[in-house]
Amino acid sequence: MIKVSKGKESIPVTVQKGNTYALPIEPQYLKKSFRDIKDRLYADIGTANGRLDQKQFDAPPIESVYEMFAFSYHVIGITQQEDEQLSAAETWPLVASSLSYSGTLGPYWYFVRKTADLGQLESYINRAAKYAGKTLKNGIKEFKPYIEKMRKEIPLSKNEKQIAVLLSEYEKSGEKKKRLIDLSEKYIGKEKQLCQEAQDDLQKLMKEELHVGDLLIKLVENVYSFQTEESQKYWARTLCECATELEDARGLYAVISETNFSSAYTAVRKAFRIIDFINYGPKLE
């Protein structure tokens, strides 16, 4: 078994059907096989590089970026070890996809950290920008000064405008998570009241026995009962606004993969961006 979040090593296991003393396990929110995800990623990378050779820009869809960020290279089986790196030709398409997204930029620092040669990565992004028109314009403005400082191992100032915004959003999300119990009590006896299992899980969340992502997966899979569909959507968005940890990524991906939770998409994108920067971004002063 391989941990989805940061971990040292894999854990050897034996599957014993019918053993009543064995630990029961089941996959959490995985609608596609790892093989499907892996094959699609290779196809996206091949297409992006082929188009670039033809002086065209064709980055993978942002959904592929979210998927790879949520499940990680070593979990999908693209790399054998968590700390194994890839060539710039393999990572630039996902970085470019995040940088070219017209709304909240997608997570890209994870893919930067997985790149063996940052100089080559920057070169690929510069080439792509030539053929992307205005698509990459805003993303490049943020990316170039940061990647150059990362290459030179120069820490970024926490007072830089964009850095300050991300750190502020991270703090706000953490504070909001601390107030979830109070928020749930506010709705007791009302339309947005949480079912008992959800209330119990909030208590476990406060005790750090569960992560926000765990609750999101249960919510999406309809484990929790809600009085109305609007109430379910409200809590989906609220929980996404509290997501700050790597362990929340799969839950966020579960939400953004479902069309009926579109009201939470903005919160999901912001959470992905914050989690990516906090865990994989450049060093700060």
HUURWO-V934820 format. One record per run of one state. SS is the DSSP state (~ for helix, > for strand, _ for the rest). FROM is the first residue (numbers start at 1). TO is the last residue. If there is no record, write none. Layout:
SS/FROM/TO + SS/FROM/TO
This chain:
_/1/33 + ~/34/53 + _/54/61 + ~/62/71 + _/72/72 + ~/73/76 + _/77/85 + >/86/86 + _/87/87 + ~/88/100 + _/101/108 + ~/109/113 + _/114/114 + >/115/115 + _/116/117 + ~/118/131 + _/132/136 + ~/137/151 + _/152/155 + >/156/156 + _/157/160 + ~/161/178 + _/179/179 + ~/180/186 + _/187/195 + ~/196/206 + _/207/211 + ~/212/220 + _/221/228 + ~/229/240 + _/241/245 + ~/246/256 + _/257/258 + ~/259/280 + _/281/283 + >/284/284 + _/285/285
